[in-house]
Amino acid sequence: MKMQRVQKLITFSPHLYTLLESKAEQLGISFPEYIRLLAVSDVRKEVEEIPIVDEETERQIGKSLQALKEGKYTDIRTEEELDVYLKSI
């Protein structure tokens, strides 16, 4: 079952946007994902269960976690290593 999405335009002050963007970057996630996580965190205090992702995404996350557990991943630490890896695929 695919989750329906709603898109909204939100206006931030430049200062607040910079702070939020910096926080998202520190966490290694996109700005929109950070805003979604903030919203879910706030609403979750009142609502017991909120589906964050659809079933297909949940399945893909499970497969990825299993691959990680089995050591089936490539550890890339530098931009140079990333360039080499991307050229190899």
C-alpha positions as CSV (number, residue, x, y, z in Angstrom):
1,M,0.0,0.0,0.0
2,K,1.5,3.3,-1.1
3,M,1.2,6.3,1.2
4,Q,-0.3,9.4,-0.3
5,R,1.8,12.5,-0.1
6,V,0.9,16.1,0.5
7,Q,3.3,18.9,-0.6
8,K,3.3,22.3,1.2
9,L,5.3,25.4,0.7
10,I,6.7,26.7,4.0
11,T,8.5,30.0,4.4
12,F,11.3,30.3,6.9
13,S,13.4,33.3,8.0
14,P,16.9,33.1,6.5
15,H,18.3,32.7,10.0
16,L,16.0,29.8,11.0
17,Y,16.5,28.2,7.6
18,T,20.3,28.3,8.1
19,L,20.0,26.8,11.5
20,L,17.7,24.0,10.4
21,E,19.7,23.2,7.3
22,S,22.9,23.0,9.4
23,K,21.3,20.6,11.8
24,A,20.0,18.4,8.9
25,E,23.5,18.4,7.5
26,Q,25.0,17.4,10.8
27,L,22.6,14.5,10.9
28,G,23.5,13.5,7.4
29,I,19.9,13.9,6.1
30,S,18.1,16.2,3.7
31,F,16.4,19.4,4.9
32,P,12.9,18.0,4.0
33,E,13.6,14.8,5.8
34,Y,14.7,16.7,8.9
35,I,11.5,18.7,8.9
36,R,9.5,15.5,8.5
37,L,11.3,13.9,11.4
38,L,10.6,17.0,13.6
39,A,6.9,16.9,12.7
40,V,6.7,13.1,13.4
41,S,8.5,13.6,16.7
42,D,6.2,16.3,17.8
43,V,3.0,14.5,16.8
44,R,4.1,11.2,18.1
45,K,3.9,12.6,21.6
46,E,0.1,12.7,21.2
47,V,-0.5,9.9,18.7
48,E,0.7,6.4,19.5
49,E,1.5,5.1,16.0
50,I,2.4,7.1,13.0
51,P,3.5,5.3,9.8
52,I,6.6,7.2,8.7
53,V,7.2,5.1,5.5
54,D,5.0,2.9,3.3
55,E,5.3,-0.9,3.3
56,E,7.7,-1.1,0.3
57,T,10.1,1.4,1.9
58,E,9.9,-0.6,5.2
59,R,10.8,-3.7,3.3
60,Q,13.7,-2.0,1.6
61,I,15.0,-0.8,4.9
62,G,14.7,-4.3,6.3
63,K,16.8,-5.7,3.4
64,S,19.4,-2.9,3.8
65,L,19.7,-3.6,7.6
66,Q,20.1,-7.3,6.9
67,A,22.8,-6.6,4.3
68,L,24.6,-4.3,6.8
69,K,24.4,-7.0,9.4
70,E,26.0,-9.5,7.0
71,G,28.7,-7.1,6.0
72,K,27.5,-6.6,2.5
73,Y,28.3,-3.0,2.1
74,T,31.1,-0.7,0.8
75,D,32.8,1.6,3.3
76,I,33.6,4.9,1.6
77,R,35.4,7.5,3.7
78,T,36.7,10.1,1.3
79,E,35.5,11.7,-1.9
80,E,38.4,10.0,-3.8
81,E,37.1,6.6,-2.6
82,L,33.6,7.6,-3.7
83,D,34.9,8.5,-7.1
84,V,36.7,5.2,-7.5
85,Y,33.7,3.3,-6.4
86,L,31.3,5.1,-8.7
87,K,33.6,4.6,-11.7
88,S,33.7,0.8,-10.8
89,I,29.9,0.3,-11.1
